[in-house]
Amino acid sequence: MSKKIAIIGTGQMGSVLATRLACAGFDCKLVGTAPPMTAAVVAKKIQAEFAGSRVSDAGSVGNAVKGADIVLSCLPNSNILKEVVKSAVVSGNLTPGAAWLDATSGNPSDSRDIADQLSRQGGLKFVDCAVSGGPAGAAKGILTSMVGGDKTALSAGSLPMEVLKSFSKKVVHVGPVGSGHAVKAMNNAMLASNLWATSEALAVLVKMGADPAVALSAINASSGRNWVSMQRFPDNILTGKFDYGFAMKLLAKDINTAVGMLPKDQQPLMNSENIPYLRYAAQLTSEAAAREPDADHTEIARIVENNMGVSIRGDSNICNLDAMSGNVKAFEGTRYLTPEIKMCVFDMAGTVIDEGGIVYDTLKNTMNANNIPFTDHEFDAWHGANKVEVIRHFHKQSLGGSFSAADETYVQDVYAQFQAGIKAAYFSDDSPITAIPGAVSVFRALRAQGIKVCLNTGYPREIADKLIEKMGFGPYIDGSCVSEEAGMGRPAPYMIQNLMRQMEVMDVKQVAKFGDTVRDMEEGLYSGSALKIGVLSGADDEETLKKAGATHVLPSVVALLKELNQAQAHNTTHSHSPYAHLEYTREVPSHLRRIA
């Protein structure tokens, strides 16, 4: 027997929650509050997209709650919720013992009153489950639900918890009824404060001559970073889209709830002397909402731009490769990551990790300590290669070409010494290695456009995984491959091919390879990758990378940020492809027709 749920409120968030619940197998009865046709439209849309889903327009609150095991409300404010609850009680159709989950960003005091009313007049348990993550997070099922109410109603495996888990990655019980709404209100007060502060900071930096995208990437690798700088700016502000999906008037409502949530006898504590920053943020946000109530809350950045007379996004942020790398030519305003690119493969050390050349110093020192000779010129040709292959090559060279099983044992012993040395250098408490500033922002921007982000490396898996964890890359990449898993390191194409299988990318013309060495570029060439993009943050220089077949050379991966932040806006206003000047070729230059 299917579980019945009444969903009241089918706006931007409510409609997505309805979709998640219908797909989870619930029998959903929908009712909107304004306009009346919304619920019918949402129901038809879900039915069209997900055949077999049980979802329908109930027509009224009374019809929706009739026989419902769960009532889920997601409304603009608590005043509307009060009217809905009144209609539900008057209908006489509420199911005693059912739970009412309220995903409205409500007023904590009102929530307690509503909980008392539903308990007395309907026999229902009320749970305030404020959510954070926006419609996009809801669609992916990764919301955070901040829950207030009877904890026993939210036990593992309970029906209310099953509902919450259908759209939440994290469910946190924060206290009694009203606590969820209180935490959400204060969360959004902090969001507003951070949005004003980050916008102002970037506007001042632009006045000082700083590039806002580059400045933001540095901040996001430093102590001043916050969720606004790491998510709202890269995804919704620098793009010029201002499209997160949360209205200014709702943010103003929440921050005013936050500064007024204490009981009346304690409200004098919430004055401008005790909480000056929250009070001022509330004032600014309320004034913005009075002027543009339905504007997205990210438009705060545009207000700051206008006040300061600067642009922290838009045309001024279009990537100009000629200005950035000196010799790489590109038409102004065009993009080199074409719409066809589906996967980007990044080398690790020197490309997305700044480790100051520790890997090469450690490898050289280890081979010197074991009497394996080489010249610097010979060694440089092996930048980016599997390290055991480097040791084997030079040891075999020192033996005049002969190589026995005992020699391989010696190579493996030297390789083990190298691994021990690199672990000590990379993972000690005082290790200097850091992520290249802006790397995570680039990963996020790529994934926001539906492009898979992968890492590959000549490190063994244990070291690669520890680096990914230390750099905090895990949540922002889709996959990784080390040379030992592919059977051969760079410049062989097998790591890229392995990642193509993992990501289900069928055509190498949909792959872009990024790296700081000749072997990275050769790997891209041998795999047939459409783009081979060199970066100057690591081992090899621009001329060397271009000779190796680089289609583009950038100062670092952060130079992609402005490109990515403008790409979608550009594509939506140009029906023709802006990439015609970039020619794809599988042909490998004659001087690279070998796999060393």
C-alpha distance (Angstrom), angle and dihedral (degrees) to the residues before:
residue distance angle dihedral
M1 . . .
S2 3.81 . .
K3 3.79 120.5 .
K4 3.80 112.9 -114.7
I5 3.78 121.9 -137.9
A6 3.79 130.9 179.9
I7 3.80 112.4 -146.4
I8 3.78 113.4 -162.3
G9 3.80 114.5 -169.1
T10 3.79 122.0 35.7
G11 3.77 102.7 -169.1
Q12 3.81 126.0 123.6
M13 3.80 94.2 -54.6
G14 3.80 100.5 27.4
S15 3.81 93.2 54.2
V16 3.81 91.0 54.2
L17 3.80 92.1 47.6
A18 3.81 88.3 50.9
T19 3.80 90.0 52.7
R20 3.82 92.6 50.3
L21 3.81 92.1 48.9
A22 3.81 94.1 46.4
C23 3.81 89.3 51.3
A24 3.82 89.1 49.3
G25 3.81 89.1 60.9
F26 3.80 101.7 -101.1
D27 3.80 120.8 144.1
C28 3.81 98.7 -122.0
K29 3.79 126.6 -158.6
L30 3.79 110.9 -169.9
V31 3.76 132.2 -158.5
G32 3.79 127.3 174.3
T33 3.75 127.7 -155.8
A34 3.83 100.6 -152.2
P35 2.93 131.2 40.6
P36 3.84 99.8 18.8
M37 3.81 94.3 -139.1
T38 3.80 94.7 58.2
A39 3.81 96.4 88.7
A40 3.80 92.6 48.9
V41 3.80 91.8 49.1
V42 3.80 92.4 47.8
A43 3.81 92.5 47.9
K44 3.81 92.5 51.0
K45 3.80 91.2 47.1
I46 3.81 92.5 52.4
Q47 3.80 91.5 46.5
A48 3.79 91.2 50.5
E49 3.80 94.1 48.9
F50 3.80 98.9 39.7
A51 3.78 113.1 38.4
G52 3.79 113.6 -148.1
S53 3.80 95.3 22.6
R54 3.79 114.0 142.0
V55 3.78 105.4 -133.4
S56 3.79 131.5 131.9
D57 3.78 143.3 163.8
A58 3.82 107.9 -100.4
G59 3.80 93.7 -163.3
S60 3.82 95.1 -143.2
V61 3.78 141.2 29.9
G62 3.81 90.8 -111.8
N63 3.81 92.5 54.5
A64 3.81 92.0 45.0
V65 3.82 96.2 54.3
K66 3.81 95.2 43.1
G67 3.80 107.7 116.4
A68 3.81 92.2 -8.5
D69 3.80 117.6 153.0
I70 3.81 89.6 -162.0
V71 3.79 133.1 22.2
L72 3.81 115.4 -155.3
S73 3.80 118.1 -170.3
C74 3.80 124.8 -171.1
L75 3.77 109.4 174.9
P76 3.82 138.8 154.1
N77 3.82 95.7 -106.6
S78 3.80 146.8 -13.2
N79 3.82 94.4 -96.0
I80 3.80 90.7 63.7
L81 3.81 89.3 44.7
K82 3.81 90.6 54.9
E83 3.82 90.4 56.5
V84 3.80 91.3 47.3
V85 3.82 92.0 50.3
K86 3.81 89.7 48.7
S87 3.82 90.4 53.3
A88 3.81 91.5 47.5
V89 3.81 93.0 50.5
V90 3.80 93.2 45.3
S91 3.83 91.1 51.1
G92 3.80 90.5 62.0
N93 3.81 89.1 -142.8
L94 3.80 99.8 113.1
T95 3.80 114.9 120.7
P96 3.83 111.8 -125.6
G97 3.79 110.5 -124.5
A98 3.80 93.3 24.3
A99 3.82 121.1 126.0
W100 3.80 126.3 -120.0
L101 3.81 112.2 -150.9
D102 3.78 114.6 -165.8
A103 3.82 117.1 -159.4
T104 3.81 92.1 174.7
S105 3.81 115.5 121.5
G106 3.77 86.5 -117.8
N107 3.77 141.0 174.1
P108 3.83 111.4 -93.3
S109 3.81 93.6 -139.6
D110 3.80 92.2 50.1
S111 3.80 89.6 47.8
R112 3.80 91.1 57.7
D113 3.81 91.1 49.6
I114 3.82 91.8 49.0
A115 3.81 91.4 48.1
D116 3.80 89.7 53.7
Q117 3.82 92.2 48.0
L118 3.82 94.2 49.6
S119 3.79 92.0 47.2
R120 3.81 93.3 50.6
Q121 3.80 100.3 38.3
G122 3.80 104.0 28.3
G123 3.78 107.8 21.3
L124 3.82 91.0 -123.9
K125 3.79 131.4 139.8
F126 3.79 111.8 -128.2
V127 3.82 119.4 -148.5
D128 3.80 122.2 -177.4
C129 3.80 107.0 -145.7
A130 3.78 107.4 177.7
V131 3.81 111.1 -170.9
S132 3.78 133.3 -149.0
G133 3.78 127.9 -164.6
G134 3.78 103.5 68.2
P135 3.81 129.7 -120.5
A136 3.82 90.9 -54.4
G137 3.80 91.4 55.4
A138 3.79 90.5 46.3
A139 3.81 91.3 52.2
K140 3.82 89.5 54.0
G141 3.81 93.5 43.6
I142 3.81 93.0 -120.5
L143 3.81 103.1 117.7
T144 3.78 122.8 135.3
S145 3.82 110.4 -127.7
M146 3.81 116.0 -155.7
V147 3.77 104.6 -159.2
G148 3.80 132.2 -162.2
G149 3.78 124.6 -177.8
D150 3.79 143.2 58.0
K151 3.78 105.6 -7.2
T152 3.81 92.2 -153.7
A153 3.82 89.1 64.3
L154 3.80 88.2 61.7
S155 3.78 100.7 51.1
A156 3.80 118.4 144.0
G157 3.79 110.1 -78.5
S158 3.80 94.3 16.1
L159 3.78 118.7 135.6
P160 3.83 94.4 -113.9
M161 3.80 89.7 51.7
E162 3.80 90.6 48.1
V163 3.81 88.7 54.6
L164 3.80 93.0 48.7
K165 3.80 92.7 46.6
S166 3.80 90.6 55.0
F167 3.81 89.6 72.4
S168 3.82 104.5 14.3
K169 3.78 131.8 79.9
K170 3.79 91.2 -172.1
V171 3.80 128.4 30.3
V172 3.81 115.1 -171.1
H173 3.80 122.1 -172.9
V174 3.81 102.7 -149.4
G175 3.82 102.6 175.7
P176 3.83 144.5 -70.5
V177 3.80 125.8 -16.4
G178 3.80 110.7 -50.4
S179 3.81 94.6 27.4
G180 3.78 93.9 99.5
H181 3.78 92.0 53.7
A182 3.81 90.8 44.6
V183 3.81 92.6 53.9
K184 3.81 91.6 45.5
A185 3.81 91.7 50.3
M186 3.79 92.1 50.5
N187 3.82 90.6 44.2
N188 3.79 89.5 55.7
A189 3.79 91.4 45.0
M190 3.81 87.4 57.3
L191 3.81 89.1 45.8
A192 3.80 91.1 54.7
S193 3.81 92.5 46.6
N194 3.80 91.6 50.1
L195 3.79 91.8 46.7
W196 3.79 93.0 54.1
A197 3.81 93.1 43.0
T198 3.82 95.5 47.0
S199 3.81 92.4 46.3
E200 3.79 91.5 49.9
A201 3.80 92.9 46.4
L202 3.80 93.4 52.0
A203 3.80 92.2 45.0
V204 3.81 90.4 54.8
L205 3.81 90.8 46.7
V206 3.80 90.2 53.0
K207 3.82 88.4 51.9
M208 3.82 86.2 54.0
G209 3.82 90.2 54.3
A210 3.79 98.3 -102.6
D211 3.81 121.9 143.3
P212 3.84 103.9 -115.4
A213 3.81 96.3 -145.4
V214 3.79 92.6 48.9
A215 3.82 91.8 43.9
L216 3.79 89.7 50.5
S217 3.80 91.6 51.7
A218 3.82 90.1 53.3
I219 3.81 92.0 47.8
N220 3.80 90.5 49.4
A221 3.80 89.0 57.8
S222 3.81 91.0 48.6
S223 3.79 141.4 64.3
G224 3.81 95.9 -87.7
R225 3.80 94.3 65.4
N226 3.79 120.7 118.9
W227 3.80 137.5 168.4
V228 3.80 91.2 -88.1
S229 3.81 92.4 54.0
M230 3.80 93.2 43.1
Q231 3.80 100.1 42.2
R232 3.80 117.0 8.8
F233 3.81 95.8 46.2
P234 3.83 99.4 46.0
D235 3.81 94.7 40.4
N236 3.79 106.1 32.8
I237 3.81 112.2 13.0
L238 3.80 111.1 36.4
T239 3.80 86.3 45.7
G240 3.81 89.0 59.5
K241 3.81 89.2 -129.7
F242 3.84 100.2 112.1
D243 3.77 87.4 -167.4
Y244 3.81 109.7 133.7
G245 3.80 91.0 127.6
F246 3.82 102.9 -121.6
A247 3.79 117.2 112.4
M248 3.80 125.1 -129.0
K249 3.80 91.2 -125.3
L250 3.81 90.6 57.1
L251 3.78 92.3 50.5
A252 3.80 89.4 49.5
K253 3.80 90.1 50.1
D254 3.80 91.6 51.7
I255 3.79 97.2 47.5
N256 3.82 90.8 48.0
T257 3.79 88.3 50.0
A258 3.79 88.3 52.3
V259 3.79 95.5 52.8
G260 3.81 92.3 44.4
M261 3.80 102.4 40.8
L262 3.81 100.8 102.1
P263 3.82 118.3 95.5
K264 3.79 116.7 -90.3
D265 3.80 94.0 -101.5
Q266 3.82 89.5 56.2
Q267 3.79 98.6 36.8
P268 3.83 93.5 96.1
L269 3.80 86.4 69.7
M270 3.81 89.2 66.2
N271 3.80 94.2 73.0
S272 3.79 130.2 131.3
E273 3.79 91.9 -98.7
N274 3.80 95.0 55.7
I275 3.81 98.8 37.4
P276 3.83 104.5 18.1
Y277 3.81 97.0 153.9
L278 3.80 95.7 50.5
R279 3.79 91.0 44.0
Y280 3.79 93.1 51.3
A281 3.82 92.5 44.7
A282 3.82 88.1 51.2
Q283 3.80 90.6 51.4
L284 3.81 94.0 48.4
T285 3.81 93.5 45.8
S286 3.81 92.7 47.0
E287 3.81 90.7 51.8
A288 3.81 90.3 49.6
A289 3.81 91.2 48.9
A290 3.80 91.4 49.6
R291 3.81 89.4 57.5
E292 3.82 99.2 38.6
P293 3.83 109.3 13.1
D294 3.80 96.5 168.4
A295 3.81 96.6 42.4
D296 3.79 115.9 114.0
H297 3.80 110.9 -96.5
T298 3.82 89.8 -120.0
E299 3.83 86.6 70.7
I300 3.81 84.9 84.7
A301 3.80 85.0 86.8
R302 3.81 90.2 56.8
I303 3.82 90.4 51.6
V304 3.81 89.8 53.9
E305 3.80 89.9 47.5
N306 3.79 90.9 54.3
N307 3.79 93.0 46.1
M308 3.82 92.2 50.1
G309 3.81 96.9 37.9
V310 3.81 93.8 -126.3
S311 3.80 139.3 109.7
I312 3.79 119.0 -126.4
R313 3.80 91.8 178.3
G314 3.78 139.7 12.3
D315 3.81 131.1 65.7
S316 3.79 93.5 -12.9
N317 3.78 88.2 65.5
I318 3.80 97.3 55.6
C319 3.77 110.0 128.1
N320 3.80 112.8 -108.4
L321 3.79 107.5 -169.4
D322 3.80 92.8 -172.2
A323 3.82 90.7 60.1
M324 3.78 93.7 42.9
S325 3.77 103.7 48.0
G326 3.77 103.0 19.6
N327 3.79 100.4 -135.3
V328 3.79 106.8 38.1
K329 3.79 108.8 99.7
A330 3.80 123.7 -146.6
F331 3.77 133.3 157.7
E332 3.80 112.1 -101.0
G333 3.79 111.7 -99.0
T334 3.81 96.0 11.9
R335 3.78 127.5 118.2
Y336 3.78 130.4 -131.9
L337 3.82 97.7 -163.8
T338 3.78 94.7 80.5
P339 3.80 124.2 -151.7
E340 3.81 87.0 -107.8
I341 3.83 94.4 64.5
K342 3.81 108.4 106.7
M343 3.80 102.2 165.0
C344 3.81 135.3 34.5
V345 3.80 118.8 -162.8
F346 3.80 116.4 -159.4
D347 3.79 127.0 -165.7
M348 3.81 110.8 -134.3
A349 3.84 116.8 -140.5
G350 3.79 110.9 55.3
T351 3.80 93.7 6.1
V352 3.81 106.4 59.4
I353 3.82 98.3 -3.5
D354 3.79 124.5 59.9
E355 3.78 105.6 -150.3
G356 3.78 98.2 153.0
G357 3.80 95.5 -121.0
I358 3.82 92.8 -61.2
V359 3.79 91.8 140.5
Y360 3.81 93.8 57.8
D361 3.80 94.3 41.9
T362 3.80 90.4 50.7
L363 3.79 92.6 47.5
K364 3.81 92.5 48.3
N365 3.80 92.4 47.6
T366 3.80 92.0 48.5
M367 3.80 93.5 50.8
N368 3.81 91.9 45.0
A369 3.79 90.1 51.4
N370 3.80 89.2 53.7
N371 3.81 96.4 46.4
I372 3.80 96.3 -110.1
P373 3.84 105.0 147.0
F374 3.81 127.3 -145.5
T375 3.78 139.9 146.8
D376 3.79 123.5 -121.3
H377 3.79 89.8 -115.4
E378 3.80 91.1 53.3
F379 3.80 91.8 45.6
D380 3.82 94.6 49.8
A381 3.80 89.9 59.6
W382 3.82 87.6 65.0
H383 3.82 97.4 56.5
G384 3.80 108.6 136.8
A385 3.81 95.4 18.4
N386 3.79 128.6 127.8
K387 3.79 103.4 -84.0
V388 3.79 96.7 -135.1
E389 3.80 88.3 53.2
V390 3.81 89.1 53.6
I391 3.80 92.0 52.1
R392 3.80 91.7 45.6
H393 3.80 92.8 49.2
F394 3.80 95.8 52.2
H395 3.80 94.6 40.7
K396 3.79 90.5 51.3
Q397 3.81 89.8 46.6
S398 3.80 90.1 53.2
L399 3.81 89.5 53.4
G400 3.78 92.6 53.9
G401 3.78 93.8 -110.4
S402 3.81 100.9 -53.9
F403 3.80 115.4 120.1
S404 3.82 131.0 179.5
A405 3.78 137.2 -176.6
A406 3.80 88.2 -98.6
D407 3.78 89.4 55.2
E408 3.81 90.8 53.0
T409 3.80 89.2 51.6
Y410 3.81 88.0 52.9
V411 3.81 90.9 50.0
Q412 3.81 91.4 51.6
D413 3.81 90.5 49.8
V414 3.82 91.4 51.9
Y415 3.79 89.4 46.5
A416 3.82 90.3 53.3
Q417 3.81 88.9 52.7
F418 3.79 89.6 51.4
Q419 3.80 91.5 50.9
A420 3.80 91.4 50.6
G421 3.80 90.2 49.7
I422 3.79 94.7 48.7
K423 3.81 92.6 47.4
A424 3.79 90.3 52.9
A425 3.82 91.6 48.1
Y426 3.81 96.6 43.6
F427 3.78 103.8 38.4
S428 3.78 106.0 35.2
D429 3.81 117.9 114.3
D430 3.80 91.6 -105.8
S431 3.81 96.4 44.7
P432 3.82 110.8 144.2
I433 3.80 97.0 -151.3
T434 3.81 117.7 120.9
A435 3.78 138.7 167.0
I436 3.80 114.1 -89.2
P437 3.83 103.5 -98.1
G438 3.79 108.8 -97.0
A439 3.81 96.4 17.5
V440 3.80 94.7 117.9
S441 3.81 91.2 44.5
V442 3.81 89.1 53.5
F443 3.81 91.0 49.6
R444 3.80 90.7 50.3
A445 3.80 92.9 47.7
L446 3.80 92.4 49.7
R447 3.79 93.3 48.8
A448 3.82 90.5 47.0
Q449 3.81 86.0 62.4
G450 3.81 92.1 49.7
I451 3.83 95.2 -103.3
K452 3.80 117.4 141.2
V453 3.81 114.7 -123.5
C454 3.80 118.0 -149.6
L455 3.80 137.3 170.1
N456 3.79 127.9 -147.8
T457 3.78 130.7 -175.7
G458 3.78 148.3 164.1
Y459 3.81 90.2 -122.9
P460 3.81 119.3 107.0
R461 3.80 114.9 -100.9
E462 3.82 95.2 -103.3
I463 3.81 92.9 56.8
A464 3.80 93.4 41.1
D465 3.81 91.9 53.4
K466 3.79 92.7 47.6
L467 3.80 90.7 50.1
I468 3.79 92.0 49.5
E469 3.80 89.1 51.1
K470 3.82 94.4 44.9
M471 3.80 92.5 49.5
G472 3.81 92.5 45.9
F473 3.80 91.9 -124.0
G474 3.81 96.9 133.2
P475 3.82 100.0 92.7
Y476 3.81 92.2 45.4
I477 3.82 103.3 51.1
D478 3.79 131.7 70.6
G479 3.79 100.1 -152.5
S480 3.79 148.9 -21.2
C481 3.79 139.0 -150.3
V482 3.80 132.0 -163.7
S483 3.79 123.8 -156.0
E484 3.80 94.7 -112.1
E485 3.83 88.7 61.2
A486 3.79 92.2 51.9
G487 3.81 95.1 47.9
M488 3.80 94.9 -122.0
G489 3.80 135.6 41.1
R490 3.77 131.5 -132.6
P491 2.95 138.1 -15.8
A492 3.82 85.8 32.7
P493 3.83 111.1 94.0
Y494 3.79 97.1 -132.1
M495 3.83 99.8 102.8
I496 3.80 91.0 55.0
Q497 3.80 90.4 45.9
N498 3.81 89.6 49.7
L499 3.81 90.0 53.1
M500 3.79 91.5 47.0
R501 3.81 88.1 57.3
Q502 3.80 91.4 47.8
M503 3.80 93.1 49.3
E504 3.82 94.7 38.5
V505 3.80 92.2 -122.7
M506 3.79 106.9 156.4
D507 3.81 103.9 -174.1
V508 3.83 125.8 56.6
K509 3.81 87.9 -149.6
Q510 3.81 84.2 73.9
V511 3.82 93.5 59.4
A512 3.81 130.4 91.2
K513 3.81 119.6 -168.2
F514 3.83 121.9 -154.7
G515 3.77 125.6 -167.6
D516 3.79 148.1 135.5
T517 3.82 100.0 -129.5
V518 3.78 142.0 66.5
R519 3.79 89.8 -113.6
D520 3.81 90.9 55.7
M521 3.80 89.4 55.6
E522 3.82 91.6 44.5
E523 3.80 89.8 50.2
G524 3.79 88.6 54.4
L525 3.80 91.1 48.4
Y526 3.80 96.3 47.9
S527 3.81 91.9 46.9
G528 3.82 90.4 49.7
S529 3.81 93.2 -121.6
A530 3.79 111.8 176.0
L531 3.80 94.4 -131.6
K532 3.80 130.1 33.2
I533 3.80 105.9 -169.9
G534 3.78 117.6 -172.8
V535 3.80 123.6 -158.6
L536 3.80 127.5 -155.3
S537 3.81 95.9 -145.3
G538 3.80 94.0 93.3
A539 3.80 143.7 28.5
D540 3.82 111.5 -29.8
D541 3.79 133.6 51.3
E542 3.79 129.6 -122.7
E543 3.79 97.1 -99.0
T544 3.80 91.8 49.9
L545 3.79 92.7 48.7
K546 3.81 92.8 48.1
K547 3.80 91.7 49.8
A548 3.79 87.9 52.0
G549 3.81 90.8 58.2
A550 3.82 105.3 -89.6
T551 3.80 110.7 165.2
H552 3.81 89.8 -160.4
V553 3.80 136.3 10.6
L554 3.81 122.3 -154.2
P555 3.79 132.5 -175.7
S556 3.82 88.5 -120.7
V557 3.79 139.9 -32.0
V558 3.80 89.8 -85.5
A559 3.81 87.8 74.8
L560 3.81 85.6 73.6
L561 3.78 92.4 65.1
K562 3.78 98.3 80.9
E563 3.80 89.7 42.3
L564 3.78 91.9 54.0
N565 3.79 95.6 40.7
Q566 3.81 90.3 58.4
A567 3.81 101.6 35.4
Q568 3.78 99.6 88.2
A569 3.80 94.2 44.6
H570 3.81 89.2 49.2
N571 3.80 94.0 48.0
T572 3.79 92.9 50.4
T573 3.80 91.4 56.3
H574 3.83 98.3 43.2
S575 3.77 119.4 63.4
H576 3.79 92.0 -173.2
S577 3.77 123.2 68.7
P578 3.82 113.0 -96.2
Y579 3.79 90.8 -157.8
A580 3.78 102.1 74.3
H581 3.80 91.9 113.7
L582 3.81 91.3 63.5
E583 3.77 111.5 82.5
Y584 3.78 119.4 -156.7
T585 3.79 116.9 -142.0
R586 3.77 135.7 173.2
E587 3.78 92.0 -165.5
V588 3.80 114.6 118.0
P589 3.83 116.6 -144.6
S590 3.78 112.6 -106.2
H591 3.80 94.3 -114.6
L592 3.82 89.2 58.8
R593 3.80 99.1 50.0
R594 3.75 94.0 120.0
I595 3.76 140.2 68.6
A596 3.78 105.9 -136.1
